[in-house]
Amino acid sequence: MDNWFKSRWFVRAISLAFAIALYVFVQVEIDQYQNDSRIFPNTGADVQTVENVPVNIRIDEENYVVSGVPEVASVTLEGTTGTITATARQQNFDIFVDLEGLGEGTHTVTLEHTDIPDDVSMYIEPKTIEVTIEERASEEFDVNVDYINAGELPDGLEIGESQSDPGQVTITSSREVIEQIAIVKVYVDMAGVTEPIDSREVPVNVYDAGGNELNVRVEPENVNVSVDINNPSKDVPVNVQISGELPDDYSLSSITPNVDEVEIFGTSDVLQGIEEVSTEEIDLANVTESGTVDVGFNPPDGANVPDPETVEVTVQLEQTRSIEGIPIDVENLDGGQDISFVEPENEEMTLTVTGAQAEVSELTADDFRAVIDAEGLEDGEHDIPITIESPENVEAEGEFEQVTAEISSE
C-alpha cells in the first residue's frame, strides 16, 4: 500500500474522488436550503403573520354562487422589518380566489394575492381550497313573525296582530339551497314589553324543514316589525265572599256591594272561564252592627281588577234582643169593674224583639205596648189574650200569650 501512496496517479485519483464528493455534498446543502426558504421564512429576515385576512371571490355573481370559500385566510409575510411591518399594518393587498371562466361543479383552486412589494414574500394558508360553483337563483318569501319570552308579558296582556315592513324578502342562493327553504322568520323579544311595538328592526332568519339555519343572501337583511299588545276585558258580576259566623242574637239580613259589575282584565283564554269576580272574604265574626266595609277583589290567577281596587259592601244585620219591663195595659174595662192580675202578678212582661240592627239597638220599653181587652168580660177569673204593639218592621213576641186576671165589681 505504501507503493500506492508513492504513485503519482493514485494520489491524483484519490484527490479527484474527494473533490467530487465535496462538490456533491455542498450542492445538496444548497438545494435543501433553497427548498426550506420557500417553505419557512429565512432566519435572516423578519417574519410577521396576519390572521383573519378577508378572502374575496372573483366570479360572475349575476349567474353563479359559490360555496367552500373560507371567509378569511392566514397570511405570513417575510422581508425586511420596515417593509413587512408597513405591509401588515396597511394591508394594501387582496387575498382572492379567481373563479371566472369556471363552470358549474366542484373545483380545486389556489388562493392568490394582488401585488406586494418586491422585497416581501407572502405565504397564504390555506394554499388551495375546494369550491363548488352553482347556478344562482332568487325568490321572494313571506316573512313570519315569531316571539321569544312571550311568557314574560305582565298578567292580562297578550300579543295581538303583527306585521313586518316589508312583508316579503328576496333570497338569493343556489337553486338547490332555494328549494330547501321551509320558512323565513324574524324573532321579537317580548321581555319587558307593556305597550305596542312600533317598527322595531330585527334580522331575518332562513331555515330548512329540519330547523337548520341556511346561509343565504337576504335582501333586505333586516325588517321593521310592529306588534299590537292587547289588554282584553269584560264586565262580570261582583260576588261578595263571607266567612265566619255572626255573634249570637245577630243574623244577616243582606250583604250587597255598591256596584253590581266591574271590569276585569286578563288574556282571552283566562277571561273565557270567568263568570264573576269575588271579593276578599268578610269575617262575620267581627261584625256586630250594620254598616259598610271596603274590601278588595280576589280575581282568578292571570286576571286583575285595576279600577276600582276596592268595593264598598253594605252589611245589613237583624238583631234579636229582649226588652224587659213592658207594662200590660187594660182596655175597655167597665167603669164599675176592677181587675187584678193572677199571672203575671207584677203586670209586666218581657218582649223578644227582632228587626234591623240599627233600629232594634235603639229601642226601649217605651216603644212597645202590651194590651189586653176586657170589654164584655163578667166578674170572675179570665185568661185574656195579649196584643203587642210595636214599631213598624219590628217583630215582637211576648214571653207569654195571655194573662190570667180576676175581674170583680166594686
C-alpha positions in Angstrom: 0.0 0.0 0.0 2.9 2.3 0.6 3.8 1.9 -3.0 0.3 3.1 -3.9 0.7 6.3 -2.0 4.1 6.8 -3.7 2.3 6.5 -7.1 1.5 10.0 -8.6 -1.6 8.7 -10.4 -3.0 7.1 -7.3 -2.8 10.3 -5.3 -4.4 12.2 -8.2 -7.3 9.7 -8.3 -7.9 10.0 -4.6 -7.8 13.8 -4.7 -10.3 13.8 -7.6 -12.7 11.5 -5.7 -12.6 13.7 -2.6 -13.2 16.8 -4.8 -16.3 15.2 -6.4 -17.7 14.1 -3.0 -17.2 17.6 -1.6 -19.0 19.1 -4.6 -22.0 16.8 -4.3 -22.3 17.5 -0.5 -22.2 21.3 -1.0 -24.7 21.1 -3.8 -27.2 19.1 -1.8 -27.0 21.5 1.1 -27.6 24.5 -1.2 -30.7 22.8 -2.7 -32.0 21.9 0.8 -31.6 25.5 2.0 -33.4 26.8 -1.1 -36.3 24.4 -0.6 -36.5 25.4 3.2 -36.5 29.0 2.2 -39.6 28.6 0.1 -41.5 26.8 2.9 -40.2 28.6 6.0 -39.2 32.2 6.5 -35.5 32.8 6.2 -34.0 33.1 9.6 -32.0 36.0 8.3 -35.2 38.0 7.5 -38.1 39.3 9.6 -41.5 37.4 9.6 -45.0 38.5 10.5 -48.2 36.6 10.4 -51.5 38.4 9.7 -54.6 36.5 10.7 -58.2 36.8 9.5 -57.5 38.4 6.2 -60.7 38.6 4.1 -60.9 36.3 1.1 -62.6 37.8 -1.9 -64.2 35.9 -4.7 -63.9 36.7 -8.4 -66.9 35.2 -10.2 -69.8 36.1 -12.4 -72.1 37.0 -9.5 -75.1 37.6 -11.8 -75.3 33.9 -12.7 -73.4 31.9 -10.2 -73.0 31.3 -6.4 -70.0 29.6 -4.8 -69.6 27.6 -1.6 -66.4 26.3 0.1 -64.5 29.6 0.1 -63.3 30.5 3.6 -64.2 33.9 4.8 -60.7 34.6 6.0 -57.2 33.3 5.5 -53.9 33.5 7.4 -51.0 35.3 5.6 -47.3 35.1 6.5 -45.1 38.0 5.3 -41.3 37.7 5.0 -38.9 40.5 4.4 -37.2 43.4 5.9 -38.7 44.6 9.2 -39.8 48.0 8.0 -41.3 46.8 4.8 -43.4 43.9 6.2 -44.5 46.0 9.2 -45.9 48.6 6.8 -47.4 45.9 4.6 -49.0 44.1 7.6 -50.4 47.3 9.0 -51.8 48.8 5.8 -52.9 45.5 4.3 -52.9 47.1 0.9 -53.2 43.8 -0.8 -56.1 41.4 -1.5 -56.4 37.7 -1.0 -58.8 36.2 -3.6 -59.8 33.2 -5.4 -60.3 33.6 -9.2 -63.3 31.6 -10.4 -64.0 33.5 -13.5 -64.2 31.2 -16.5 -65.0 28.1 -14.4 -68.4 26.5 -14.9 -70.8 24.7 -12.5 -69.3 21.9 -10.5 -66.5 21.3 -7.9 -63.1 22.7 -8.5 -59.8 22.8 -6.6 -58.3 26.3 -6.8 -55.5 28.3 -5.4 -55.7 31.3 -3.2 -54.0 34.2 -4.8 -52.9 37.7 -3.8 -52.5 41.1 -5.5 -49.1 42.8 -5.9 -47.0 43.3 -2.9 -43.5 45.0 -2.6 -40.8 43.1 -4.4 -38.8 42.6 -1.3 -41.7 40.9 0.5 -42.6 37.2 0.2 -46.2 36.1 1.1 -47.4 32.6 2.1 -51.1 32.0 2.3 -52.8 29.3 4.5 -54.7 27.5 3.2 -53.0 27.5 -0.2 -55.6 25.6 -2.1 -59.3 25.0 -1.5 -62.1 23.0 -3.0 -65.1 25.1 -4.1 -68.5 24.3 -5.6 -70.0 26.6 -8.3 -73.8 26.5 -8.7 -76.4 28.4 -10.7 -77.7 31.5 -8.9 -81.4 31.6 -8.1 -83.6 34.3 -6.4 -87.1 34.1 -5.0 -89.4 36.1 -2.8 -90.6 34.7 0.5 -93.1 35.9 3.1 -91.7 36.9 6.5 -93.2 35.2 9.5 -93.1 36.8 12.9 -92.3 34.7 16.0 -91.8 35.7 19.6 -89.4 34.9 22.4 -90.1 35.5 26.1 -93.8 35.8 25.4 -94.5 34.3 28.8 -92.9 37.4 30.5 -95.7 39.7 29.5 -97.5 41.2 32.6 -100.7 39.4 33.6 -103.6 40.3 31.4 -101.6 41.4 28.4 -101.5 39.3 25.2 -99.9 39.5 21.8 -102.2 40.8 19.1 -101.7 41.2 15.4 -98.2 41.8 14.0 -96.8 42.9 10.7 -93.4 43.3 9.1 -92.2 46.0 6.7 -91.5 44.8 4.1 -93.7 41.7 4.3 -91.5 39.8 1.8 -87.8 39.5 1.3 -85.7 38.3 -1.7 -83.4 35.4 -1.0 -80.6 34.6 -3.4 -78.5 31.4 -3.4 -78.1 28.3 -5.5 -81.2 26.6 -6.9 -80.6 23.6 -4.6 -80.5 25.8 -1.5 -83.5 27.8 -2.5 -85.5 24.6 -2.8 -84.6 23.7 0.8 -86.1 26.8 2.3 -89.0 25.9 4.5 -89.6 29.1 6.5 -88.4 32.7 6.7 -89.0 34.3 10.1 -88.0 37.1 12.5 -87.9 36.9 16.2 -89.3 39.6 18.5 -88.2 39.7 22.2 -91.3 40.4 24.3 -89.5 40.6 27.7 -90.5 43.8 29.5 -93.0 44.8 26.8 -96.1 46.6 28.2 -97.0 48.7 25.2 -97.4 48.1 21.4 -94.1 47.7 19.5 -93.8 50.2 16.6 -91.3 49.4 13.8 -88.6 47.5 15.7 -85.8 46.5 13.4 -85.0 42.8 13.6 -82.8 40.4 11.5 -84.3 37.9 9.1 -83.6 34.2 9.6 -83.9 31.4 7.0 -84.5 27.7 7.9 -84.9 24.4 6.2 -87.6 21.8 7.1 -85.3 20.4 9.8 -84.9 23.8 11.5 -81.4 24.3 10.4 -80.4 27.9 9.5 -79.4 28.3 5.9 -76.5 30.6 4.8 -78.2 32.6 2.1 -78.2 36.2 0.8 -81.3 38.0 2.1 -82.5 41.4 0.8 -83.2 43.3 3.0 -81.3 41.6 5.9 -83.5 43.4 8.5 -87.2 44.3 8.5 -89.2 46.5 10.8 -91.8 44.7 12.9 -94.8 46.2 14.6 -96.8 44.2 17.2 -100.1 45.0 18.9 -100.4 44.4 22.7 -103.9 43.7 23.7 -105.4 44.0 27.2 -108.8 42.1 26.9 -111.5 42.7 29.5 -115.2 42.1 30.2 -117.8 43.1 32.7 -118.7 40.5 35.3 -121.0 40.5 38.4 -119.4 41.0 41.9 -119.8 38.1 44.3 -119.2 39.1 48.0 -117.5 36.4 49.9 -118.1 35.9 53.7 -116.6 33.6 56.3 -117.1 33.0 60.0 -120.4 33.4 62.0 -122.2 36.3 63.4 -122.3 36.7 67.2 -125.3 35.3 69.0 -128.6 37.2 68.6 -127.5 38.6 65.1 -128.4 37.3 61.7 -127.5 38.5 58.2 -130.3 40.4 56.6 -128.4 41.4 53.4 -125.0 42.0 52.1 -124.7 44.0 48.9 -121.8 45.7 47.0 -122.2 49.3 45.9 -121.6 48.1 42.3 -123.2 45.2 40.5 -120.5 44.7 38.0 -116.8 45.5 37.5 -114.5 45.3 34.5 -112.0 42.5 34.9 -108.8 42.2 32.7 -106.9 39.2 31.5 -106.0 37.2 28.4 -108.8 35.9 26.2 -108.2 32.4 27.5 -108.4 33.4 31.1 -111.5 35.6 30.6 -113.3 32.8 28.9 -113.7 30.9 32.1 -114.6 33.8 34.4 -118.3 34.4 35.0 -118.0 36.5 38.2 -115.3 38.1 40.4 -115.2 37.5 44.1 -114.3 39.9 46.8 -111.9 39.2 49.6 -113.7 37.4 52.5 -115.6 39.4 55.1 -115.3 37.8 58.5 -118.8 38.0 60.0 -117.4 37.1 63.5 -116.1 40.7 63.7 -119.4 42.3 62.5 -121.7 43.5 65.3 -123.6 46.3 63.6 -125.0 47.2 60.2 -122.8 49.4 58.0 -120.4 49.5 55.1 -116.9 48.0 54.7 -114.3 48.4 51.9 -112.9 45.1 50.6 -110.6 44.3 47.8 -111.1 41.8 44.9 -109.8 38.3 44.7 -109.7 37.7 40.9 -108.6 34.3 39.4 -105.0 33.8 38.5 -104.0 35.7 35.4 -106.7 38.3 35.8 -107.0 41.7 37.6 -109.4 44.4 38.5 -107.4 47.7 38.3 -110.3 50.1 38.9 -111.8 50.2 41.4 -109.3 48.5 43.6 -111.9 48.0 46.4 -115.6 47.8 46.6 -117.9 49.2 49.3 -120.1 46.5 50.7 -123.2 47.3 52.8 -123.9 44.8 55.5 -127.5 44.8 57.0 -127.9 42.8 60.2 -131.0 41.7 62.1 -130.8 41.8 65.8 -132.8 39.9 68.3 -132.9 41.3 71.9 -135.0 41.1 75.0 -136.7 44.2 76.4 -137.9 43.9 80.0 -140.5 45.8 82.0 -143.2 46.2 79.4 -146.4 47.2 81.3 -149.6 45.3 80.4 -152.3 47.8 79.7 -156.0 47.0 80.2 -158.6 48.5 77.8 -162.4 48.6 77.7 -162.9 47.6 81.4 -166.4 48.7 82.5 -166.5 51.6 84.9 -167.9 49.6 87.7 -165.4 46.8 87.5 -162.0 46.2 88.9 -159.2 43.9 87.6 -156.4 42.2 89.4 -153.7 40.1 87.8 -153.2 36.5 88.8 -150.4 35.7 86.3 -148.2 37.7 86.0 -148.6 39.3 89.3 -146.4 42.3 88.5 -148.5 43.3 85.5 -145.3 43.4 83.3 -143.8 41.2 80.7 -140.6 40.8 78.7 -140.6 41.1 74.9 -138.3 39.4 72.4 -137.9 41.8 69.5 -136.3 41.2 66.1 -135.6 43.7 63.3 -132.9 45.7 61.6 -130.0 46.0 64.0 -129.8 49.8 63.6 -133.4 50.1 64.8 -133.5 47.4 67.3 -130.4 48.5 69.1 -132.1 51.9 69.8 -135.4 50.6 71.1 -136.6 50.9 74.7 -139.7 49.7 76.6 -141.4 52.9 75.8 -141.5 51.9 72.1 -143.9 49.0 72.8 -147.3 48.3 74.3 -148.8 45.1 75.7 -152.6 45.4 75.8 -155.5 43.2 77.0 -159.1 43.8 76.1 -161.5 43.4 78.9 -164.6 44.5 77.0 -167.7 42.5 77.9 -166.0 40.4 80.5 -168.1 39.4 83.5 -166.9 39.1 87.1 -164.6 36.2 87.6 -161.2 34.8 86.5 -160.4 35.0 82.9 -157.5 34.1 80.5 -157.2 37.2 78.3 -155.0 37.3 75.1 -152.3 39.9 75.0 -151.9 42.2 71.9 -148.4 43.6 71.3 -148.0 46.9 69.6 -144.5 47.5 68.2 -142.7 49.9 65.7 -143.1 49.2 62.0 -140.8 46.5 60.7 -140.0 45.2 64.1 -141.3 41.9 65.3 -142.1 41.5 69.0 -143.0 38.3 70.8 -144.1 38.2 74.5 -142.9 35.8 77.0 -146.5 34.6 77.3 -149.5 35.0 75.0 -152.2 35.7 77.7 -152.7 36.8 81.2 -154.9 35.4 83.9 -156.9 38.1 85.6 -159.7 38.4 88.2 -162.5 40.8 87.4 -164.8 42.0 90.1 -167.5 44.6 90.6 -166.9 47.4 93.0 
